[in-house]
Amino acid sequence: MSLLLAALLGVVIGLVLGATGAGGSVLAVPALVYVLGEGPQEATTASLVIVGVTSVVSAANHARTGHVRWLAGLAFAVVGVLTSIAGTRLNHAVHPDVLLAAFAVLMLVSATTMLLRSRRPADPATGPRRPPRRTAVMVRVVLAGLGVGFLTGFLGVGGGFVVVPALVLALGFTMPVAVGTSLLVVALNSGVALAARTGSAAVFDWAVIVPFTLGAVAASFAGSRVAARVSPTVLTRTFAVLLVAVAAWVLLDALVL
């Protein structure tokens, strides 16, 4: 029964990740903790495997349509290597309740960002915007890369919800290209953080990780098809509301229960 449940949860995560290029890992950890009974540290480790593998497969799928910018994705990931390692070390040092509370706050920030972006109307009448200066672009990419690297190591998330808007705003990528490139960044960051944990006392519950990952990989292909048929605004707002609900429960459990 637990194998089937893990696979079904993986399907949900894969659909989200494939459709939005972000957010799958934000839901993976609460699912692993509250549905499958993993500890917070074990769940963040499992999330790195699940989201990393799923992102590799999904990024390859996006690459076939030319929606991955390899150089930009590699540069973004390289910037976050050091902070990813630092986040991994901090993950082992904090109390599980602190880890869950930090995760809840991250989900609320992510949901707020998504809702604000979905409410910002596109105005073609304003004409083309002046491209930002190269120095400003580099600063944005470096800061975003450092932040995403730390979040990946500390909370076991890929940080796609930060990468996607950063690629759109800093580099002027279209949304499909930002999603595809974000998946590359998520895969690379997850790999680095996972490598840092392998040499430590990290616990890998393969009986949960394997079916969860298989379900997520299979559903990631359907996720890209969903994104092509459903309004991005509807997807974003629905996912943001779900994040708020999950974050409220996690925060209540970590601080009160």
Phi and psi in degrees as GROMACS dihedral restraints (atoms count N, CA, C in turn):
[ dihedral_restraints ]
;  ai    aj    ak    al  type     phi  dphi    fc
    3     4     5     6     1   -65.0    20    10
    4     5     6     7     1   -33.6    20    10
    6     7     8     9     1   -64.1    20    10
    7     8     9    10     1   -44.2    20    10
    9    10    11    12     1   -64.9    20    10
   10    11    12    13     1   -41.8    20    10
   12    13    14    15     1   -63.8    20    10
   13    14    15    16     1   -42.0    20    10
   15    16    17    18     1   -62.0    20    10
   16    17    18    19     1   -41.6    20    10
   18    19    20    21     1   -65.3    20    10
   19    20    21    22     1   -41.1    20    10
   21    22    23    24     1   -65.2    20    10
   22    23    24    25     1   -40.4    20    10
   24    25    26    27     1   -64.6    20    10
   25    26    27    28     1   -37.9    20    10
   27    28    29    30     1   -61.0    20    10
   28    29    30    31     1   -37.1    20    10
   30    31    32    33     1   -60.3    20    10
   31    32    33    34     1   -43.2    20    10
   33    34    35    36     1   -62.1    20    10
   34    35    36    37     1   -46.7    20    10
   36    37    38    39     1   -64.0    20    10
   37    38    39    40     1   -41.8    20    10
   39    40    41    42     1   -63.3    20    10
   40    41    42    43     1   -39.6    20    10
   42    43    44    45     1   -61.9    20    10
   43    44    45    46     1   -45.3    20    10
   45    46    47    48     1   -64.1    20    10
   46    47    48    49     1   -46.7    20    10
   48    49    50    51     1   -65.9    20    10
   49    50    51    52     1   -42.3    20    10
   51    52    53    54     1   -68.5    20    10
   52    53    54    55     1   -32.6    20    10
   54    55    56    57     1   -81.1    20    10
   55    56    57    58     1   -33.8    20    10
   57    58    59    60     1  -116.9    20    10
   58    59    60    61     1   -14.3    20    10
   60    61    62    63     1    72.4    20    10
   61    62    63    64     1     8.9    20    10
   63    64    65    66     1  -160.1    20    10
   64    65    66    67     1   165.2    20    10
   66    67    68    69     1    89.2    20    10
   67    68    69    70     1   -21.2    20    10
   69    70    71    72     1   -61.1    20    10
   70    71    72    73     1   -42.9    20    10
   72    73    74    75     1   -71.0    20    10
   73    74    75    76     1   -26.1    20    10
   75    76    77    78     1   -66.0    20    10
   76    77    78    79     1   -31.4    20    10
   78    79    80    81     1   -89.4    20    10
   79    80    81    82     1   -24.2    20    10
   81    82    83    84     1   -63.1    20    10
   82    83    84    85     1   -45.3    20    10
   84    85    86    87     1   -63.6    20    10
   85    86    87    88     1   -49.9    20    10
   87    88    89    90     1   -58.6    20    10
   88    89    90    91     1   -37.0    20    10
   90    91    92    93     1   -64.0    20    10
   91    92    93    94     1   -42.5    20    10
   93    94    95    96     1   -66.1    20    10
   94    95    96    97     1   -37.4    20    10
   96    97    98    99     1   -77.3    20    10
   97    98    99   100     1   -52.1    20    10
   99   100   101   102     1   -90.7    20    10
  100   101   102   103     1   -22.3    20    10
  102   103   104   105     1  -100.9    20    10
  103   104   105   106     1   -40.9    20    10
  105   106   107   108     1  -102.8    20    10
  106   107   108   109     1    -2.7    20    10
  108   109   110   111     1    76.8    20    10
  109   110   111   112     1    20.6    20    10
  111   112   113   114     1   -75.7    20    10
  112   113   114   115     1   152.5    20    10
  114   115   116   117     1   -75.8    20    10
  115   116   117   118     1   158.4    20    10
  117   118   119   120     1   -55.5    20    10
  118   119   120   121     1   -45.5    20    10
  120   121   122   123     1   -64.8    20    10
  121   122   123   124     1   -44.0    20    10
  123   124   125   126     1   -63.9    20    10
  124   125   126   127     1   -37.2    20    10
  126   127   128   129     1   -67.0    20    10
  127   128   129   130     1   -40.9    20    10
  129   130   131   132     1   -67.4    20    10
  130   131   132   133     1   -32.8    20    10
  132   133   134   135     1   -68.5    20    10
  133   134   135   136     1   -47.1    20    10
  135   136   137   138     1   -60.6    20    10
  136   137   138   139     1   -37.9    20    10
  138   139   140   141     1   -61.0    20    10
  139   140   141   142     1   -37.2    20    10
  141   142   143   144     1   -62.3    20    10
  142   143   144   145     1   -40.7    20    10
  144   145   146   147     1   -67.2    20    10
  145   146   147   148     1   -49.9    20    10
  147   148   149   150     1   -61.8    20    10
  148   149   150   151     1   -51.8    20    10
  150   151   152   153     1   -70.9    20    10
  151   152   153   154     1   -36.3    20    10
  153   154   155   156     1   -62.2    20    10
  154   155   156   157     1   -50.1    20    10
  156   157   158   159     1   -64.5    20    10
  157   158   159   160     1   -44.3    20    10
  159   160   161   162     1   -62.6    20    10
  160   161   162   163     1   -38.3    20    10
  162   163   164   165     1   -67.0    20    10
  163   164   165   166     1   -37.5    20    10
  165   166   167   168     1   -59.7    20    10
  166   167   168   169     1   -49.0    20    10
  168   169   170   171     1   -64.8    20    10
  169   170   171   172     1   -44.8    20    10
  171   172   173   174     1   -67.9    20    10
  172   173   174   175     1   -37.4    20    10
  174   175   176   177     1   -64.1    20    10
  175   176   177   178     1   -40.1    20    10
  177   178   179   180     1   -62.4    20    10
  178   179   180   181     1   -37.5    20    10
  180   181   182   183     1   -65.3    20    10
  181   182   183   184     1   -42.0    20    10
  183   184   185   186     1   -69.3    20    10
  184   185   186   187     1   -32.1    20    10
  186   187   188   189     1   -64.1    20    10
  187   188   189   190     1   -30.6    20    10
  189   190   191   192     1   -63.2    20    10
  190   191   192   193     1   -25.3    20    10
  192   193   194   195     1   -99.5    20    10
  193   194   195   196     1     8.4    20    10
  195   196   197   198     1    77.0    20    10
  196   197   198   199     1    23.0    20    10
  198   199   200   201     1  -101.9    20    10
  199   200   201   202     1    23.1    20    10
  201   202   203   204     1  -124.5    20    10
  202   203   204   205     1   126.0    20    10
  204   205   206   207     1  -101.5    20    10
  205   206   207   208     1    99.8    20    10
  207   208   209   210     1   -63.7    20    10
  208   209   210   211     1   -45.0    20    10
  210   211   212   213     1   -64.1    20    10
  211   212   213   214     1   -45.2    20    10
  213   214   215   216     1   -64.1    20    10
  214   215   216   217     1   -41.5    20    10
  216   217   218   219     1   -64.7    20    10
  217   218   219   220     1   -42.5    20    10
  219   220   221   222     1   -64.3    20    10
  220   221   222   223     1   -43.2    20    10
  222   223   224   225     1   -62.7    20    10
  223   224   225   226     1   -42.3    20    10
  225   226   227   228     1   -60.9    20    10
  226   227   228   229     1   -43.6    20    10
  228   229   230   231     1   -70.7    20    10
  229   230   231   232     1   -40.0    20    10
  231   232   233   234     1   -60.5    20    10
  232   233   234   235     1   -39.0    20    10
  234   235   236   237     1   -58.3    20    10
  235   236   237   238     1   -35.3    20    10
  237   238   239   240     1   -90.5    20    10
  238   239   240   241     1     6.7    20    10
  240   241   242   243     1   -61.5    20    10
  241   242   243   244     1   -50.1    20    10
  243   244   245   246     1   -64.7    20    10
  244   245   246   247     1   -42.9    20    10
  246   247   248   249     1   -70.6    20    10
  247   248   249   250     1   -26.8    20    10
  249   250   251   252     1   -65.7    20    10
  250   251   252   253     1   -42.5    20    10
  252   253   254   255     1   -65.6    20    10
  253   254   255   256     1   -41.5    20    10
  255   256   257   258     1   -63.2    20    10
  256   257   258   259     1   -40.9    20    10
  258   259   260   261     1   -64.5    20    10
  259   260   261   262     1   -36.3    20    10
  261   262   263   264     1   -63.0    20    10
  262   263   264   265     1   -43.1    20    10
  264   265   266   267     1   -64.7    20    10
  265   266   267   268     1   -39.7    20    10
  267   268   269   270     1   -66.0    20    10
  268   269   270   271     1   -33.2    20    10
  270   271   272   273     1   -56.7    20    10
  271   272   273   274     1   -38.8    20    10
  273   274   275   276     1   -80.2    20    10
  274   275   276   277     1   -12.6    20    10
  276   277   278   279     1   -96.7    20    10
  277   278   279   280     1   -19.3    20    10
  279   280   281   282     1   -94.8    20    10
  280   281   282   283     1   159.9    20    10
  282   283   284   285     1   -70.6    20    10
  283   284   285   286     1   143.7    20    10
  285   286   287   288     1   -53.5    20    10
  286   287   288   289     1   -38.3    20    10
  288   289   290   291     1   -66.4    20    10
  289   290   291   292     1   -35.8    20    10
  291   292   293   294     1   -65.0    20    10
  292   293   294   295     1   -39.9    20    10
  294   295   296   297     1   -62.6    20    10
  295   296   297   298     1   -44.6    20    10
  297   298   299   300     1   -66.7    20    10
  298   299   300   301     1   -39.7    20    10
  300   301   302   303     1   -63.3    20    10
  301   302   303   304     1   -42.0    20    10
  303   304   305   306     1   -62.9    20    10
  304   305   306   307     1   -37.2    20    10
  306   307   308   309     1   -65.5    20    10
  307   308   309   310     1   -40.5    20    10
  309   310   311   312     1   -62.9    20    10
  310   311   312   313     1   -43.3    20    10
  312   313   314   315     1   -61.2    20    10
  313   314   315   316     1   -41.9    20    10
  315   316   317   318     1   -60.3    20    10
  316   317   318   319     1   -41.6    20    10
  318   319   320   321     1   -64.4    20    10
  319   320   321   322     1   -40.1    20    10
  321   322   323   324     1   -65.0    20    10
  322   323   324   325     1   -41.1    20    10
  324   325   326   327     1   -63.7    20    10
  325   326   327   328     1   -43.3    20    10
  327   328   329   330     1   -61.5    20    10
  328   329   330   331     1   -45.2    20    10
  330   331   332   333     1   -63.9    20    10
  331   332   333   334     1   -42.3    20    10
  333   334   335   336     1   -62.2    20    10
  334   335   336   337     1   -43.8    20    10
  336   337   338   339     1   -60.9    20    10
  337   338   339   340     1   -43.8    20    10
  339   340   341   342     1   -63.9    20    10
  340   341   342   343     1   -42.9    20    10
  342   343   344   345     1   -65.3    20    10
  343   344   345   346     1   -40.2    20    10
  345   346   347   348     1   -64.6    20    10
  346   347   348   349     1   -40.8    20    10
  348   349   350   351     1   -65.5    20    10
  349   350   351   352     1   -38.0    20    10
  351   352   353   354     1   -71.3    20    10
  352   353   354   355     1   -23.4    20    10
  354   355   356   357     1   -87.8    20    10
  355   356   357   358     1    -9.0    20    10
  357   358   359   360     1   -82.9    20    10
  358   359   360   361     1   107.1    20    10
  360   361   362   363     1   -73.4    20    10
  361   362   363   364     1   146.1    20    10
  363   364   365   366     1   -81.0    20    10
  364   365   366   367     1   132.4    20    10
  366   367   368   369     1  -124.0    20    10
  367   368   369   370     1    91.2    20    10
  369   370   371   372     1   -63.7    20    10
  370   371   372   373     1   -18.7    20    10
  372   373   374   375     1   -73.0    20    10
  373   374   375   376     1   -15.5    20    10
  375   376   377   378     1   -75.7    20    10
  376   377   378   379     1   -15.0    20    10
  378   379   380   381     1    80.6    20    10
  379   380   381   382     1   174.7    20    10
  381   382   383   384     1   -66.8    20    10
  382   383   384   385     1   140.1    20    10
  384   385   386   387     1   -83.6    20    10
  385   386   387   388     1   152.3    20    10
  387   388   389   390     1   -70.0    20    10
  388   389   390   391     1   127.1    20    10
  390   391   392   393     1   -63.6    20    10
  391   392   393   394     1   143.2    20    10
  393   394   395   396     1   -67.5    20    10
  394   395   396   397     1   156.2    20    10
  396   397   398   399     1   -65.5    20    10
  397   398   399   400     1   153.7    20    10
  399   400   401   402     1   -60.3    20    10
  400   401   402   403     1   -38.6    20    10
  402   403   404   405     1   -63.5    20    10
  403   404   405   406     1   -42.8    20    10
  405   406   407   408     1   -63.7    20    10
  406   407   408   409     1   -39.4    20    10
  408   409   410   411     1   -62.4    20    10
  409   410   411   412     1   -45.3    20    10
  411   412   413   414     1   -63.3    20    10
  412   413   414   415     1   -41.0    20    10
  414   415   416   417     1   -63.0    20    10
  415   416   417   418     1   -44.3    20    10
  417   418   419   420     1   -62.3    20    10
  418   419   420   421     1   -44.2    20    10
  420   421   422   423     1   -65.1    20    10
  421   422   423   424     1   -43.0    20    10
  423   424   425   426     1   -64.2    20    10
  424   425   426   427     1   -47.7    20    10
  426   427   428   429     1   -63.1    20    10
  427   428   429   430     1   -43.5    20    10
  429   430   431   432     1   -65.4    20    10
  430   431   432   433     1   -40.7    20    10
  432   433   434   435     1   -63.5    20    10
  433   434   435   436     1   -41.5    20    10
  435   436   437   438     1   -63.1    20    10
  436   437   438   439     1   -44.1    20    10
  438   439   440   441     1   -65.5    20    10
  439   440   441   442     1   -43.2    20    10
  441   442   443   444     1   -65.5    20    10
  442   443   444   445     1   -40.7    20    10
  444   445   446   447     1   -59.6    20    10
  445   446   447   448     1   -43.9    20    10
  447   448   449   450     1   -64.5    20    10
  448   449   450   451     1   -44.8    20    10
  450   451   452   453     1   -61.9    20    10
  451   452   453   454     1   -37.9    20    10
  453   454   455   456     1   -63.5    20    10
  454   455   456   457     1   -46.0    20    10
  456   457   458   459     1   -69.8    20    10
  457   458   459   460     1   -41.7    20    10
  459   460   461   462     1   -76.8    20    10
  460   461   462   463     1   -46.2    20    10
  462   463   464   465     1  -110.8    20    10
  463   464   465   466     1    -1.5    20    10
  465   466   467   468     1    71.7    20    10
  466   467   468   469     1    25.5    20    10
  468   469   470   471     1  -107.3    20    10
  469   470   471   472     1   153.1    20    10
  471   472   473   474     1   -79.6    20    10
  472   473   474   475     1   -22.9    20    10
  474   475   476   477     1    79.4    20    10
  475   476   477   478     1    19.8    20    10
  477   478   479   480     1   -61.1    20    10
  478   479   480   481     1   -29.6    20    10
  480   481   482   483     1   -68.3    20    10
  481   482   483   484     1   -17.7    20    10
  483   484   485   486     1   -92.9    20    10
  484   485   486   487     1   -39.5    20    10
  486   487   488   489     1   -64.4    20    10
  487   488   489   490     1   -45.7    20    10
  489   490   491   492     1   -58.9    20    10
  490   491   492   493     1   -53.8    20    10
  492   493   494   495     1   -64.2    20    10
  493   494   495   496     1   -31.9    20    10
  495   496   497   498     1   -64.5    20    10
  496   497   498   499     1   -41.1    20    10
  498   499   500   501     1   -68.2    20    10
  499   500   501   502     1   -35.8    20    10
  501   502   503   504     1   -70.3    20    10
  502   503   504   505     1   -47.4    20    10
  504   505   506   507     1   -79.4    20    10
  505   506   507   508     1   -41.3    20    10
  507   508   509   510     1   -83.6    20    10
  508   509   510   511     1   -38.3    20    10
  510   511   512   513     1  -109.5    20    10
  511   512   513   514     1    -5.1    20    10
  513   514   515   516     1    73.0    20    10
  514   515   516   517     1    22.7    20    10
  516   517   518   519     1   -70.1    20    10
  517   518   519   520     1   148.6    20    10
  519   520   521   522     1   -71.3    20    10
  520   521   522   523     1   163.0    20    10
  522   523   524   525     1   -60.4    20    10
  523   524   525   526     1   -45.5    20    10
  525   526   527   528     1   -58.8    20    10
  526   527   528   529     1   -40.3    20    10
  528   529   530   531     1   -69.7    20    10
  529   530   531   532     1   -38.5    20    10
  531   532   533   534     1   -63.8    20    10
  532   533   534   535     1   -40.5    20    10
  534   535   536   537     1   -64.4    20    10
  535   536   537   538     1   -47.9    20    10
  537   538   539   540     1   -62.6    20    10
  538   539   540   541     1   -44.1    20    10
  540   541   542   543     1   -68.8    20    10
  541   542   543   544     1   -34.7    20    10
  543   544   545   546     1   -60.0    20    10
  544   545   546   547     1   -40.3    20    10
  546   547   548   549     1   -62.9    20    10
  547   548   549   550     1   -36.6    20    10
  549   550   551   552     1   -63.1    20    10
  550   551   552   553     1   -45.5    20    10
  552   553   554   555     1   -62.4    20    10
  553   554   555   556     1   -44.0    20    10
  555   556   557   558     1   -60.4    20    10
  556   557   558   559     1   -44.1    20    10
  558   559   560   561     1   -62.5    20    10
  559   560   561   562     1   -44.5    20    10
  561   562   563   564     1   -67.5    20    10
  562   563   564   565     1   -45.0    20    10
  564   565   566   567     1   -62.7    20    10
  565   566   567   568     1   -40.4    20    10
  567   568   569   570     1   -64.1    20    10
  568   569   570   571     1   -40.0    20    10
  570   571   572   573     1   -62.4    20    10
  571   572   573   574     1   -43.0    20    10
  573   574   575   576     1   -64.9    20    10
  574   575   576   577     1   -47.4    20    10
  576   577   578   579     1   -64.3    20    10
  577   578   579   580     1   -36.9    20    10
  579   580   581   582     1   -67.4    20    10
  580   581   582   583     1   -40.2    20    10
  582   583   584   585     1   -62.6    20    10
  583   584   585   586     1   -37.6    20    10
  585   586   587   588     1   -66.5    20    10
  586   587   588   589     1   -31.1    20    10
  588   589   590   591     1   -83.1    20    10
  589   590   591   592     1   -24.1    20    10
  591   592   593   594     1   -61.3    20    10
  592   593   594   595     1   -35.4    20    10
  594   595   596   597     1   -82.7    20    10
  595   596   597   598     1    -0.7    20    10
  597   598   599   600     1  -104.4    20    10
  598   599   600   601     1  -158.8    20    10
  600   601   602   603     1   -91.7    20    10
  601   602   603   604     1    28.5    20    10
  603   604   605   606     1   -63.0    20    10
  604   605   606   607     1   142.2    20    10
  606   607   608   609     1  -109.3    20    10
  607   608   609   610     1   128.7    20    10
  609   610   611   612     1  -111.7    20    10
  610   611   612   613     1   111.2    20    10
  612   613   614   615     1   -90.7    20    10
  613   614   615   616     1    86.9    20    10
  615   616   617   618     1   -66.4    20    10
  616   617   618   619     1   -24.9    20    10
  618   619   620   621     1   -64.5    20    10
  619   620   621   622     1   -24.5    20    10
  621   622   623   624     1   -96.3    20    10
  622   623   624   625     1   -43.2    20    10
  624   625   626   627     1   -63.0    20    10
  625   626   627   628     1   -44.8    20    10
  627   628   629   630     1   -63.4    20    10
  628   629   630   631     1   -55.1    20    10
  630   631   632   633     1   -65.2    20    10
  631   632   633   634     1   -34.7    20    10
  633   634   635   636     1   -61.6    20    10
  634   635   636   637     1   -45.7    20    10
  636   637   638   639     1   -66.6    20    10
  637   638   639   640     1   -43.0    20    10
  639   640   641   642     1   -61.0    20    10
  640   641   642   643     1   -42.4    20    10
  642   643   644   645     1   -63.6    20    10
  643   644   645   646     1   -40.9    20    10
  645   646   647   648     1   -67.1    20    10
  646   647   648   649     1   -42.8    20    10
  648   649   650   651     1   -62.6    20    10
  649   650   651   652     1   -46.0    20    10
  651   652   653   654     1   -60.9    20    10
  652   653   654   655     1   -40.4    20    10
  654   655   656   657     1   -78.5    20    10
  655   656   657   658     1   -19.4    20    10
  657   658   659   660     1   -62.5    20    10
  658   659   660   661     1   -31.3    20    10
  660   661   662   663     1   -67.8    20    10
  661   662   663   664     1   -40.8    20    10
  663   664   665   666     1   -67.2    20    10
  664   665   666   667     1   -32.2    20    10
  666   667   668   669     1   -60.6    20    10
  667   668   669   670     1   -40.8    20    10
  669   670   671   672     1   -65.8    20    10
  670   671   672   673     1   -31.8    20    10
  672   673   674   675     1   -72.4    20    10
  673   674   675   676     1   -37.6    20    10
  675   676   677   678     1   -61.4    20    10
  676   677   678   679     1   -42.4    20    10
  678   679   680   681     1   -61.1    20    10
  679   680   681   682     1   -31.2    20    10
  681   682   683   684     1   -77.0    20    10
  682   683   684   685     1   -18.7    20    10
  684   685   686   687     1  -109.0    20    10
  685   686   687   688     1   -23.5    20    10
  687   688   689   690     1  -105.5    20    10
  688   689   690   691     1   142.9    20    10
  690   691   692   693     1   -57.2    20    10
  691   692   693   694     1   130.9    20    10
  693   694   695   696     1   -56.1    20    10
  694   695   696   697     1   -34.6    20    10
  696   697   698   699     1   -64.9    20    10
  697   698   699   700     1   -43.0    20    10
  699   700   701   702     1   -63.6    20    10
  700   701   702   703     1   -44.9    20    10
  702   703   704   705     1   -59.5    20    10
  703   704   705   706     1   -47.6    20    10
  705   706   707   708     1   -63.0    20    10
  706   707   708   709     1   -47.4    20    10
  708   709   710   711     1   -68.7    20    10
  709   710   711   712     1   -39.1    20    10
  711   712   713   714     1   -62.7    20    10
  712   713   714   715     1   -45.1    20    10
  714   715   716   717     1   -66.5    20    10
  715   716   717   718     1   -38.5    20    10
  717   718   719   720     1   -63.2    20    10
  718   719   720   721     1   -42.6    20    10
  720   721   722   723     1   -62.6    20    10
  721   722   723   724     1   -41.3    20    10
  723   724   725   726     1   -62.2    20    10
  724   725   726   727     1   -41.2    20    10
  726   727   728   729     1   -60.7    20    10
  727   728   729   730     1   -43.6    20    10
  729   730   731   732     1   -61.3    20    10
  730   731   732   733     1   -43.5    20    10
  732   733   734   735     1   -63.4    20    10
  733   734   735   736     1   -45.9    20    10
  735   736   737   738     1   -66.4    20    10
  736   737   738   739     1   -40.9    20    10
  738   739   740   741     1   -62.2    20    10
  739   740   741   742     1   -40.6    20    10
  741   742   743   744     1   -61.7    20    10
  742   743   744   745     1   -42.8    20    10
  744   745   746   747     1   -66.2    20    10
  745   746   747   748     1   -44.8    20    10
  747   748   749   750     1   -62.0    20    10
  748   749   750   751     1   -43.9    20    10
  750   751   752   753     1   -65.4    20    10
  751   752   753   754     1   -40.1    20    10
  753   754   755   756     1   -63.6    20    10
  754   755   756   757     1   -42.4    20    10
  756   757   758   759     1   -67.4    20    10
  757   758   759   760     1   -40.4    20    10
  759   760   761   762     1   -72.5    20    10
  760   761   762   763     1   -35.0    20    10
  762   763   764   765     1  -103.8    20    10
  763   764   765   766     1   -22.2    20    10
  765   766   767   768     1  -117.5    20    10
  766   767   768   769     1   -50.8    20    10
